[in-house]
Amino acid sequence: MSGHLEQIRLDSYKPLRELVCEHIREAIINGVFAPGERLMEIQMADEMGVSRTPVREAIRKLEMEGFVVMIPRRGTYVSNMSIKDINDVYEIRISLDTLAAGLAAERISDEELEELQRLLVKVGNAIEENDMTKVVEADIEFHDVLYKASRNERLRNIINNLREQITVIRGVSMRYPGRLKDTQEEHRRLVESIAARDVEKSQEMARIHLENAERTLMAAMSERKD
């Protein structure tokens, strides 16, 4: 196991098992543990300064979320999606995000539009600070507001399910040189289109954003294999 976890601060109001789960999830998202890497309960528990019980509970939850895979008699491994899996997910997401953006352009409230603009600033600040954890959190918030503005709860749930399936490897794409700045510009253009209530332009901006994200992820993964 090549990753290294920092000790957990035990001064939080959250239950220990939840803190451990968040800690491991964040490590996976940020690339501390690589896709396909085996996770050792004892080592992780020692590094975080906790017993094996909350680590075991966290791993069960992370398996349900799709972050890890537990293989009988072999151990626990970080989920490792194939290129075909990624292409399949993005193929569907591009269509659904395009639909959500068009609906948002028609249905978004003034308050939600202000929230999108606020989150643009938040993402920009996180990029300037080079804080990947804050970047990911703000990016998730941004898309959550966008999906909510579509006023279609079923669509929102389907997209979130698909998004979770590639959360493990999104960090690979976001760390690709120049991708964060490009993402910020794509988000800005998308918000401008939605603010203008331009359905077709909003759909086009959403499609471009997802296509660029997929293309970058493919390039990053290809380079990691070379």
N, C-alpha and C positions, 0 to 999 in steps of 0.2 A: 504494500500500500504506500503510494508515493505522497499522498496528501498529508497535511498537518493541520490539526485543529487547535485553536486557542482555548484556554480555560474559560469556562462559563462563569459569568458574574452571577452570584446567587442572591443579589439584592433586588430582584425583580418580583413583581406581584404575580407573575404568571407561574403556573405549575412547572415543576422541573422537567417533566416529560415533554411539555410544550416548548420549553426553552431549548432542550436538546434537539428536538425535531427541527425547529427553526434554524438552529446552528448548522446541522448537517445539511439541510435543504439549501441553505445559503452557500455552503461550501461546494455543493454539487453545481449549483447555478453559476457560481463564480469560477468554476474550473479547477478548484483545489483538488477534486477527485475527477479523473477523466472518465468518459463513457467506457464501459466495459471493465473498469477497475474494481477489484474485489475490496469490500469493506470489512475490516476486522473489528468486531465488537469490543474486544478487550483493549486493543490499542486506542480506539476512539474514546472509550470510557476513561482510560488513563490520561489521555491528552486533555480531555475536557474537565477532568477532576470530579467525575461522577461514577456511580456504580453501573453495572451492566444492565440493570433492570430498565431505567429510562431510555437507554440506548436501544435495547431490544424493542421497547414499545414504540420508539420513534421510527425504527426501521419498518415495523409493521405498517405504520401509517404512511410512510414514504412509498412503500410498495403499493398501497391502495391508490396513491396519487400518481403512480407511474414513474417515480424517480429512481426506484431500485427494483431489481428482480431477485427473488429468493429461489435458489435452486437446491432441492433436497440433496443432502450429503455432499454438497459442493460449497455452499456459502451464499453470501449476498453480494451482488454486483450492481454497479451504477448502470442504469438503463443505457443501452447502446442501439440507437435506431439506425436502420439501414438507409441508404440513399433512396431506395424505393419508398420506404415508409415516409420519409421527409417529403418527397415529391407528391405523394398521395395526400398528405395533410395540407400542404400548401395549395395544391390544386383545388381542394374544397374551400380552404380559407379565403383564397383570392375571390372566389365567387361570393361567399357569404359576407366578407368584409366590404366588398363593393356594394352589395345590397344594403348593408347596415349604414354605410356612408350616405347613400342616396336617401334612405329613409330619415337619417339624422338631419340632412339638409332641409327636409320638409317639416320635421317635427320637433327639432331641438328648441328648448326654452332659452330665454335670454340668460338665465342663471347658469345653465349648463354650458352655454357658449363662453361665458365669462370664466367658468371653471376650466375649460379647455385652454383658454388663453393663459390662465394662471399656471397651468401645468406645463405649458410650453416654456415658461420662464423657469419653472422648477427643474425641468429636464436640462435646460441650458446651463443652469447653475451647477447641477450635478456633473455635467460634462466638463465644465471649467475646473471643477474640483477634482476631476478624474476619480470620482467615487462611484464605482460600478454598482454597488448595492443600491445607492440612491437613484442611479439612472434607471435600473430595472424596476424599482418600486414606482417611480414617477411615470415610467412608460406604461406599466400595468394600469395605473390610475387613469392615465390619458385614454387608453383604449376602453376601459370600463365605462367612463363617462360617455364616450362615443357610442358604445353599444346600447347603453341605457337610453340615450337620446333617440334611438331607432324606434322606441316604444313597441318593441316586439320581443317579449320575454323568451319565447321559444328559440328565436334566432340567437338571442344573447347567450342562452345556456349552451346551445350547440357550438357556437364559436368559442366559448370559454373552455369547453371540453377539448376541442381540437387544440387550442392554444396550450393547454396543460401538457399535451402529449409531446410538445417540442420545447417545453420550458427548460429541460435539462441541458439542451445544446444551444439555446439562444445566446448564452454568454460567449460562445465561440464566434458567432456572427458579430455581436456588438463590439468585440475586441478587435475586429479586423480593421486595419489602418484606414481611417477616413470614414468608417461606417457611421459612427456616432454623429458626426457633423452632417452627413447626408440624411440621416434619420431625422434630425432636428429640422432640416430644411423641408423634408417631405411632410412632416407633421405641420409645419407652418403653412405650407401651401394647401394642405387638406383643410385646416381650420379656416383659412381665407375663403375657400370655396363653399364651405358649409355656412359661414357667416353671410355670404352673398346669396344663400339659398339656391345655389346653382347645383342641381341634382346631378346632371351629367358630368360636370367638372369634378364634383366631389367623388363620384364613382371612379373617374379616371385617376384621381390622385390616390385613392385607396388602392387601386389595382397596381399602380406604379410602385407604391410603397412596399406592398407585399412581394411583388416580383423582384424588386431590388434586394429585399431581405433574403429571399430564397437564393438568389444568385450569389450573394455574398457568403451565405452559409455554405453553399456548395463549394465555393472557391476556398474557403477557410478549411473545410474538412478535407478537401483534396490535398492542400498543402501540408496538413498534419499527417497524412498518410505517406507523403513522399519522403 
